[in-house]
Amino acid sequence: MQRRSLRLLVLGGSLLLALVTFLSILAYLYTMWKRYGRDPEAGVIFPHYEPPAAYSPTSARYITRMGYDTKVFTAAVINLAVKGYVSITRKEKEYTLEKLQSSAALAPG
């Protein structure tokens, strides 16, 4: 009986030592994370790049998607309106495109 109690005491001491070590390491890691590892508050992200000069928005969308979709067409129409080739007017829920004369250069594609 005394041997069994001694084994339990040794085993319990080892488990206690392992638990204390684990909790100490956990506390240390939490403290270091709190001090150095926290990410700063997320702010507003501003893009710091320029779109490719030789491509129109339509071409850029086509290259990105590797195919045509409705946004490619929309980008083309808006680009034409910005360059002055097309006028977009809205009456209630209907949009009308009107062809205009413009001398602005268009990107290839």
Sine and cosine of phi, psi and omega as CSV:
sin_phi,cos_phi,sin_psi,cos_psi,sin_omega,cos_omega
0.00,0.00,-0.64,0.77,-0.02,-1.00
-0.92,0.39,-0.59,0.81,0.04,-1.00
-0.90,0.43,-0.66,0.76,0.00,-1.00
-0.90,0.44,-0.69,0.73,0.03,-1.00
-0.88,0.47,-0.63,0.77,0.01,-1.00
-0.91,0.41,-0.67,0.74,0.03,-1.00
-0.90,0.44,-0.67,0.74,0.03,-1.00
-0.89,0.45,-0.63,0.77,0.00,-1.00
-0.91,0.41,-0.68,0.73,0.01,-1.00
-0.92,0.39,-0.70,0.72,0.01,-1.00
-0.90,0.43,-0.68,0.74,0.03,-1.00
-0.90,0.43,-0.62,0.78,0.03,-1.00
-0.91,0.41,-0.64,0.77,0.02,-1.00
-0.91,0.41,-0.67,0.74,0.03,-1.00
-0.91,0.42,-0.64,0.77,0.02,-1.00
-0.90,0.43,-0.68,0.73,0.04,-1.00
-0.89,0.46,-0.68,0.73,0.03,-1.00
-0.90,0.44,-0.66,0.75,0.01,-1.00
-0.91,0.41,-0.70,0.72,0.02,-1.00
-0.90,0.44,-0.66,0.75,0.03,-1.00
-0.89,0.45,-0.72,0.69,0.02,-1.00
-0.86,0.50,-0.73,0.68,0.00,-1.00
-0.92,0.40,-0.57,0.82,0.05,-1.00
-0.91,0.41,-0.70,0.71,0.03,-1.00
-0.90,0.44,-0.67,0.74,0.02,-1.00
-0.88,0.47,-0.69,0.72,0.03,-1.00
-0.90,0.44,-0.66,0.75,0.02,-1.00
-0.90,0.44,-0.73,0.69,0.00,-1.00
-0.89,0.45,-0.63,0.77,0.03,-1.00
-0.91,0.42,-0.68,0.73,0.02,-1.00
-0.89,0.46,-0.70,0.72,0.00,-1.00
-0.93,0.38,-0.60,0.80,0.05,-1.00
-0.91,0.41,-0.68,0.74,-0.01,-1.00
-0.89,0.45,-0.61,0.79,-0.05,-1.00
-0.98,0.19,-0.71,0.71,-0.14,-0.99
-0.90,-0.45,-0.42,0.91,-0.22,-0.98
-1.00,-0.09,-0.09,1.00,-0.03,-1.00
-0.96,0.28,0.69,-0.73,0.05,-1.00
-0.97,0.24,0.54,-0.84,0.06,-1.00
-0.93,0.36,0.31,-0.95,0.04,-1.00
-0.86,0.51,0.68,-0.73,0.00,-1.00
-0.96,0.29,0.78,-0.63,0.03,-1.00
-0.94,-0.33,-0.23,-0.97,0.03,-1.00
-0.97,0.25,0.70,-0.71,-0.01,-1.00
-0.98,-0.19,0.84,-0.54,0.04,-1.00
-0.96,-0.28,0.77,-0.63,0.07,-1.00
-0.95,0.31,0.73,-0.69,0.00,-1.00
-0.89,-0.45,0.87,0.49,0.01,-1.00
-0.52,-0.85,0.29,-0.96,0.05,-1.00
-0.91,-0.41,0.63,-0.78,0.07,-1.00
-0.93,0.37,0.37,-0.93,0.01,-1.00
-0.85,0.53,0.75,-0.67,-0.09,-1.00
-0.94,0.33,-0.53,0.85,-0.11,-0.99
-1.00,0.05,-0.04,1.00,-0.07,-1.00
-0.89,-0.45,0.58,-0.81,0.11,-0.99
-0.99,0.16,0.27,-0.96,0.08,-1.00
-0.84,0.54,-0.55,0.83,0.04,-1.00
-0.89,0.45,-0.72,0.70,0.01,-1.00
-0.90,0.43,-0.65,0.76,0.01,-1.00
-0.89,0.45,-0.68,0.73,0.04,-1.00
-0.90,0.44,-0.68,0.74,0.01,-1.00
-0.88,0.48,-0.69,0.72,0.00,-1.00
-0.91,0.41,-0.65,0.76,0.00,-1.00
-0.90,0.44,-0.72,0.69,-0.06,-1.00
-1.00,0.05,-0.26,0.97,-0.06,-1.00
0.85,0.52,0.62,0.78,0.04,-1.00
0.16,-0.99,0.12,-0.99,0.00,-1.00
-1.00,-0.02,0.54,-0.84,0.16,-0.99
-0.51,-0.86,-0.07,-1.00,-0.06,-1.00
-0.92,0.40,-0.48,0.88,0.01,-1.00
-0.95,0.32,-0.47,0.88,0.08,-1.00
-0.90,0.43,-0.71,0.70,0.03,-1.00
-0.89,0.45,-0.69,0.73,0.02,-1.00
-0.88,0.47,-0.68,0.73,0.03,-1.00
-0.89,0.46,-0.63,0.78,0.01,-1.00
-0.91,0.42,-0.71,0.71,-0.02,-1.00
-0.91,0.41,-0.70,0.71,0.00,-1.00
-0.91,0.41,-0.63,0.78,0.04,-1.00
-0.89,0.46,-0.66,0.75,0.05,-1.00
-0.90,0.44,-0.60,0.80,0.03,-1.00
-0.93,0.37,-0.64,0.77,0.03,-1.00
-0.91,0.42,-0.63,0.78,0.00,-1.00
-0.97,0.23,-0.20,0.98,0.05,-1.00
1.00,-0.05,0.20,0.98,0.01,-1.00
-1.00,0.09,-0.39,0.92,-0.08,-1.00
-0.67,-0.74,0.58,-0.82,0.12,-0.99
-0.93,-0.36,0.74,-0.68,0.01,-1.00
-0.94,-0.34,0.84,-0.54,0.05,-1.00
-0.83,-0.55,0.50,-0.87,-0.03,-1.00
-0.84,-0.55,0.77,-0.64,0.12,-0.99
-0.82,-0.57,0.94,-0.34,-0.08,-1.00
0.83,0.55,-0.94,-0.35,-0.03,-1.00
-0.95,-0.31,0.26,0.97,-0.07,-1.00
-0.88,-0.48,0.72,-0.70,0.03,-1.00
-0.97,-0.26,0.61,-0.79,0.02,-1.00
-0.82,-0.58,0.72,-0.69,0.07,-1.00
-0.97,-0.25,0.73,-0.68,0.02,-1.00
-0.83,-0.56,0.78,-0.63,-0.01,-1.00
-0.96,0.28,0.72,-0.69,0.02,-1.00
-0.83,-0.55,0.25,-0.97,0.08,-1.00
-1.00,-0.06,0.74,-0.67,0.02,-1.00
-0.55,-0.83,0.50,-0.87,0.03,-1.00
-0.94,-0.33,0.15,0.99,0.00,-1.00
-0.94,0.35,0.63,-0.78,-0.03,-1.00
-0.97,0.25,0.65,-0.76,0.07,-1.00
-0.98,-0.20,0.57,-0.82,0.06,-1.00
-0.95,0.31,0.46,-0.89,0.04,-1.00
-0.91,0.41,0.56,-0.83,0.03,-1.00
0.99,-0.13,0.00,0.00,0.00,0.00
